[in-house]
Amino acid sequence: MSAKTRASSVQQGYQQQADATLSQANPVSTTLYTVLDTTKNVRIIGIEADITWATTQPTPLEVVVTIDGVVLTAALVNPVSGTLYQWMIQTHAAEPQLVAANTSNKSFELEGRSVKVEARITWATTQPTPLVCRVKYAKIP
């Protein structure tokens, strides 16, 4: 492979982007908060989310991924305060899941021409609480 061919291959590769992040203080129950706004030609490498609360346990914690119009929602009933969860899709499961980060710690790849990532929480009352979500992704040239 010539130097020119190698340079061309590198230019055609995925372009890693800065993480898309959300840190929403006092999230309103059932409101979807955008983590990664609709972006063209994206490869998602990993998604993590956590919620910390003082009094009322929020349930469920949800991360919603929309790829080319298809909505994939991972929901976790009874999340543990301050625990980091990863969005995960398994071949044997009908729906994506949120699992404790220390149980999998694996990246995955989802690609689409149009990709959006959102997070939300449901609870009875608003309280001082951060909802945090991070998306690692690359642009497809």
Steps between C-alpha positions, in 0.01 A plus 500: 500500500647832396525799734235678293258203534562480877432873538178462301389211727560705813298789360206266432496365859271596785560836662485476879301788651506661842257324734144628497403562861198591709503613861146608577443644846148448633361309201124528451319166518440334159678780306740372234837680514719495192850358543594473132274706275402354165828454315567360154722198433589392853652191658416475872777328695358512852234662723509541879244656733446554871261676735565610859217592731446614856155377606267359235631216286442568131380208293558420225822649366473498121737563211330533161698452178337585167680361195358570155153538651516180710464569875694276742428563870705350781323535835614405847244471778634591846845636411745532788595858586839599356553172312631525146299300244590408144255477210531153357334300227520121511410254229281293735302798638204660324581849630822683589590507869676722752747292701740597779822614334715260701314198359581554133737789431470423131453739214265424214430651164177641364508688173248714323447775251300688765569440871364667816554407868278620786460421871215533748389404846159464665416579861240654723672823601780721374806523721865609472625215284733471201411279204828426319554330163804467271517378140824398329466520125672548167393663175485285190652694208 
